[in-house]
């Protein structure tokens, strides 16, 4: 066997074509009088290939058929022998009707091309960039492919499926030890038999999900060049751990905060400090649950299901009752004086509410709240994001009947929820899909779901200010490299099975832990954006409350509450 080297085949075609079908088996007939232009074909050998003989034959057959399917067609066939290491070119022209399809059939024996490139250009080819690359393996018999040129219309050139027949003499992995070792290594990583990767003990099934392109979002996204969040103040440092949601009662007392240790606490002023206002579980004990700085780390996660994890908080304006969305105990309520909270909703249609997240109270007494996933609880929330699964729900609890209903299903990490000022609709965030959605409760659009805005990062809670505008907390802004994994689930599956700690894998794909908070109007128009671009002061924010010219900013994972004068 003789191995030769040639350069890449580039087939450049200047033509004006449409997507009319082609019949490659019809006999060649004479062109009619409606010939409008010529097509120039140039074949140039320019790629490295492996040759099993010193020379080979290359034959092109061009078949043209008008758009209407009439008998107009023309054939030009030519062949040439190419010596090893030569760089010849082959030119021939074909007359074609104004609209038709070009099909090129190549017949080559005993060689394998690394790339076969079709470039399809209109007559004004200087402005065209249409290009298609197709990989071709070793073949013995002829192959056929057809190029469609859409360059005169919206879109770009495309190529039909290539048909090829392999040879028993094709190179195999056994003939290439390095490729064999690489394939075995990749297979080993994917199977992860020793459960060494961060996903080793999970039934991880990544899927492609609905996410607006990062570049598209950032094109219209205003930036905070002054990084105003970076000038905020950190208050109550090492006094509160993981204050996810913040609330103030009708008497102006507060803030109230749900903490990572399972308590709801209330600020009572400098003299008293923080006091425990409510618990969500009878299992709570100071020894087991009150772990200080460790409350927000994985060291405490094994106790969360016992201690509880209060997330969303809302006061009923008339009764003074505090409603709580707890990640493990569902929807609960506690009276104005606090104490042990009473469970209201732990199941819906017989299924457990696995991950209650946030809530809001309608003027008719109904409570809308989110259940983030039917497969994962809060401890495993990161896997919801990585997998891209969409089993979350928007639920409604009706106090008079004490029943829970499914409002929306199939949501991708539903998180924060907020009723509009007139309560004709509500908005909720989909963290996985990085967006805000609107659900209409009244009017001609009742029951309809609409997109409000796509976001540059992963949103958490949404809160209303006195003007009826929406504050959205966005933590951990996404990047282009993350989008690559999102759009290629197989790649994500391999990447996150590598035996490397999750925090390092996140850094490798450019995970940015700085914070953005944004203010939107009812139509999704961006009114203001505040950032801490360096993450110097605020990270992993979960909620923004605007109270009397001051922003109160919660965090799901840190040991403080941030404040900032606004505007």
N, C-alpha and C positions, 0 to 999 in steps of 0.2 A: 504494500500500500504506500502510495506516495502522498505526502502532505504538502500542499502548496499554500501560498498566501496571496490573496487578492484584496483589494479595497472595497469599501461598502457600495452596494448597489443603490443608486438613487434614480428613481424614475420620475422625471419632471414633465408634467403635462400642462400645456396651456390650452384651456378649453372653456367653452360656454355650454354648460350642461344642465339638465334638470334631473329629477328623480324618477323618470319614466322607467318601467320595467324593461328587462332585456331577455331575449331568447338567444342563448349562445349557440344553439344547435341549427338555427336557420341557415340556409344557403346564402352565400354572398350575392347580392344583386346590385344592379347599377343605380347610382344616386340619381334622384330626380332633379328638376331644375331649381329647387328651392335652396340650393347650397348658398350659405351666407358667409362662411368663413372656414379657414383651415385650422387644423390642429397640429401642433408640432410636438413630436415625441422625441425625447432624448434619453438614451440609456447610457449610464456611465458607471463603470465598475470602480468602486472606491472603498470597499470594505474588506476586512480580513475574513477569509473563509478557509475552510479545510477542504482540500481537493484529494480525491482518491485516484486521480489520474492527472497527467500533465496538461491535458486540455479538455474542454467540454463544449458542448453546443448550447446556445441560448436562443430560443425562438419566441417571438412575440406575435400574437394574433390579435388585431384590433377589430372589433365588431361594433358598428354604430347603428343605432335604431332610433328613428324620430319619436317624439313624445306621443304622437297619436297612434303609434303601432303600425304604420304603413310599411310598405316593402322597401323603403329607402334604406340602403345599407352599403357598406364599402369595406373591403378587406385589403390590408397590406401586410404581407408576411415577409420576413427576412430572417436570416440566420447568420451567425458568425462564430468562428472558433477563437477562443481566447487562450493564449499561452499563459502558463503560470508566471506570476509576478508582473504581468503586463497591465497597462492602464488604458485600454481602448475605449472608444465611445461609438455608439451606433445611433444614427439619426434616420428618421423617415417621417413623412408627413401623411396625414389622413384628412380628406375632405369630409365635412360633417354638416348636417342640417343645423339650423339655428338652435334647435332644442332637441337634445337626445342624450344618450347614455354611452359612455365609453367603457368597454370591457377589455382588459388586457389579460391574455392567458400566456403564461410563461412555461416553457418546457425545458427543464434542466435535469441532467443526469449526473449523479455521482458527486454532489457538492452540498455543503451546508452553509447557508448565509446567517450571519449573526443578526442582521437587520435588513429589512426590505422596506424602503420608504416610498410612499406615494405622495407627491406634492401636486395638488390640483389647483390651477389658477385660471381666472377669467381673462379675457383679452386685455383688460387694464391691469395686468398682473403686478404692476409696481405697488399697488395698494392692497394686495392680497397676502394673507399670512396663513392660508389654509394648509394644514399639513397633518398627515396621519402616519404613524409608525406601526409596523406590524412585525412581530417576531416570527421567523420561519425556521423550522428545524430541518434536519437532514431528510431528503426525500429522493425517491427513485423515479416516481412518475410525475406527470404534469400536475400543476396546481392552478387554480383559477381564483381570481378576485376581481371585484368590480368597484370602481371609485365613483362616488357621487359628489358632484360639486355644487355646494349651496352658497358659494362665496358671493354670488350676486343677490342672494336673499339673506334674511337674518339667519345666523347659524354658521356652521363651519363644515369643512369636508368631513366625510365619514367613510368607513370602509366596511363592506359586508364580511360575514364570517368566512375565513379562509379555510378551504378544504385541502388537506394534505395527507399523504400516505407515507408512513414511516418505513424505515428499512431495518432489516434484521441486523444490519451492520452499524446501526445507530450506537453512539457512545452511551454507556450505562454508568450508573453510580459505581458499579464494581470496578470499572476501568478508571475511575477517578477517586482515589482514596480520600482526598481532602474534602471533596463534595459529600462523600459518604459519611465522613466524620461529622461534617457540619449538619447534615440532615439528621443524624442520630442525636446530636446535641440539641437541636431544635425540638425534636420529638420528646426528648427527655424533659426539657424545660416545660413543654406544653402539658405533659402528663403529670409533672411534679409529683413523682411517686412517694417522696419522703416528706411532702407537705412543708417544704422549706420556704416557699414564697408567702407573701402576706395574704394571699387568697387560698392558701393550701387547704384550709378546713371549711371552705365555702363552696356551695354549688353555684359557681360563678358562670353566668350566661350573658355576656355582653351583647347588646343589640345597638343598631344604629338608630338614633332618635332625632326628633325635629329640632334642630338648632340653627338659628340664623348665622351665616358666616361672620366670623369675627371682624374681618376687614369692613364688611358692609355696615356692621353696627357702629364701628369706630369712625366711619366717614362722617356721620352726622352727630357724633357724640361730643358735646362741649367739654373742655378740660378746665380744671381748676389750677391755673398756673401758679397761684399763690399757696396752694396746698393748705387751705384754711383749717382742715381738720387737724393738721399737725400743730396748730397753735391752741388746741383744746386743752382742757384741764382733766387730770385723772383724780377722781375723788374716791374716798372710802377704800383706798388701796389696802389689800389684805384684810378687809372687813367683810367683803362679799365675794363669792366665787361663782362665776358663771351666771350673772344676772341677765338671763335671756330676755325677759319682758319686764317693762316698768309700767306702773300705774299709779294714779292719784285718785283719792276718794272725793266725794262731793263736798267734804269739809275742807279740802285743800291739803289734807295730810298725805305724807309720802316723801319720797317714792316708796311704793311696795315693789318687791322684786322676788321672782322665783329663782331659787338657787340650785346649784348642782348637788347639794347635799340633801335635797328633798324638801326643804322648807320654803314657805313664803314668809318673807320678813318685811318689817315696816320701819322706816326711819322715824325716830321720835325726837330728834333734835340733839344738839351737842351734849346736853346734860345726861340724856338717857342712852342715846345711840340707837343701835339696831335691836329690835325685839322680834321674837318669833311670833308671827301672826297666825299662821295656819300650817297644818300638816295634811298630807294626802293619804297617809297609810298608818295603820296601827302598829306596823312593824318598825316604825322609826325609833331609833335609839341613838343617843349622842355618841356612844362608844362605837357603834357600827357605821353611822352615817356622817357625823360631823367630823370630817377629816381635813378641814382647812384647805390648804393649797392643793392637796392631793385630790380634792373633790372633782376637779375638772380634768383629771388625767385618767389613763386606763387603769391605774391602781384601784380606783373606786368604781369602775364600771361594773364589776361583778356584783356590787351591792345595789346598783341603781334600781333593779326590779323590786327590791324590798323597800328601799328608802323612798322611791318615787323620784320623778324629775319634772317639776312644774315648769311648763313652757309659757303658753299664752295666758295672760291675765286680763280680765275686764270686769269693771264694776257696773252693776245695774243702777242706773241713775235714780230710780224711784225707790227701790227696796233697799239699796245699799249693800246688797249681797255681792260677794266676789265670786265670779265664775273662773274656773281654772281648767286649762287643757293640760293634762299630765300625760307624758309619753307612755306610761305604763298603766295608769289607772283610769284613763279615759277622761270624760267630762265630769267635773265635780263642781260643787257650790259650797260656800261657807258664809255664815251670817256676818253682819257688820262688826261683830265683836271678835270674830276669828274663832279658832279652835280646830277640831278635826273636820275636814271637809267631807261632804256626803256625795257618794257617787250618783251620777245621773244617767250616764250612758257608757256602757262597757262593751256592748255588742250591737250589731245592726244586721237584721235578717239572719240571725243565728251565728254570724261570724264575729270573731273578736275584733275590737278596735285596737289594732296593734301599735299604733304610733300617733296618738292624738297630738296635735302640734300647736295650732293657734285657733282663736275664736273671735266672734263679734256678736253683739246682741241686737236683734231687730226691735223696733218700737212695739211690735205686736207680741213680744216676749219670746219669739223663736230664737234659737241660738244656732248660728252657722259655725261649723268648725271643720278643720282639715284632719284627715287620717292619712299620713304620708305614704304608707305602704302596707300591703296585705302580706308581704313576704319577710320584711326585715323590721326589727325594732330599732330604737334610737341608738343603741350601742353599735349596731351594724349600719348606721346611716350612710357611712362612706361607701358601702357597697351598692347602695341604691344609686348614688351618683356615678360610680364607676361602671356599673352594669347598664345603666340607662333604662331600667325597667319602669313600666308605667302602670302600676296597680293602685295608685293613690286615689283618694276620694274626697269630695266635698260633701259633708253631712249636715243635716238639720235636725235639731232636737226641739220637740214641741212640748213645753211644760204642761199644758192642760191634759194632754193624753199620755204624757210620759213615754212617748215613742220617738224613735230615731229613724230618719229616712235618708236614702242616698239621693243626693241632688245631682252630682256628677261623678262619673267613674272613669277609670283609665287615664288618670293624670300622672304626670312625671314629677314626683316629689312635690306635691302641693304643700305649701308652707304657710306664709302669712295670709290673713284674710281681713278685709276691711269693707264695711258698708259705706256707700256714698253719703253725702250730707243729707240729701233728700230721700235716701234709702230706696231709690228706684232700681239700683243695681249694687253689686258688690264687686270688688276686685280681689284677686288672689294671685300669689306668686307660684310659678313652677320653677323650683330651684334647678333641677336637672336641665331644663330647656332654657334657662336664663331669660325668663320673660315674665311680664305681668299680663294677666288675662282678666276680662270683664264678663260677669254673668248678670243678665238682665232679670230683674224681679218683677217689674211692672212695665206697662206700655206696650206698643206694637211689637217690640223685640223680645217680649217675655220668653225666657227659656233659652235665649240665644247666647252663645259664647263667642267673644270677640277678642282679638289681640289688642292690647293697649300699647305695649312697648317691648322691644327686644333690648336686652341689657348686656353690658360688657363683662359681667361677672355673675355670681350665684346669689340671688336675692333671698332674703329671709323675711322678716315681718314688714307689714305695711301699716302706717298709722296716719290718721286724718288730723289736719290742723284746723283752726277755727274758721279759715277761709274755704274749707272744703277741698283743700289740696292734699296730695298724698306724698308722705315721706316714705321712701323705700331704702332699706339698709341692704347694701351689696357687699358681700365679703369675698375675699379671695378671687380677684379678677382673673379671667381666663386669658389664654394666649393662643397663638397660631399652632404651636406644637401640640397643645392639648386637643385642639380641633382635629388634628391629624389622627389622633387615637380615637376620638369620638366617631369620625367618619369611617374608621376601619376597625370594626369590633374584633376581628381576628388578631390584629396587631396589639390591641389592648389586652386581649386574653393572654398573649405571650408575654407582653411587657410586665404586667402585674403578677405574673407567676415567677418572675426572676427572684432568686433567693436574696433579695435586698430589702431592707426596712422601708416601710411605706413612705416615711418622710423624705428619704433620699430619692426614691422613685419620683415623688412629687417635685422635688427640686430639679431633677434631670429634665423634666418636661416644662420647666419654667413656671411652676406654680408661684403666683405672686400673692403674697399675704397682706398687701396693703389694702386700704379701705376706700370705698366710695359710698356716699349717701346722696340720693337724688330726690328732687321735688318735682312732681308731675301735676298737671291739671287733670280734669275729668276726661279730656280727650287724648291723654297720653303725651301732650307737649311737655318738653323738658323746661322747667322754670329755673332750676338752679342745680348745680353739681358741686359738691364739696369732697375733697380728696385729702388723704394722707399718703402721698405717693411713695414715701420711704417706709411707711409702716412704723414710724418712730414713736407715735403716740397711740394710734388706734389700729387694732387688728381684729379680724373675725367679729365685726359688729353684727348685732342681731336685730336691733330695733332703734328707731329714732322717735322721740316724743318732743313736740314743740309746746312748751308751757311758759307763758308770760315772758316772751323774748329770750328764751333759753332752750337749747336743745339738750335733751337727756338721752344719752346713747348707751344702750346695753350691749353686752357681749356674751356669747355662748360659752367661751372658754377661758376668759381671763379674770383677774382678781380685782376688778375696779368697775366704776361707772364713770363714763366720760361726759363732760359738759362743755358747751360752747355757746357764747352769746350770739343771738341771731335775731334780726339780720345784721 
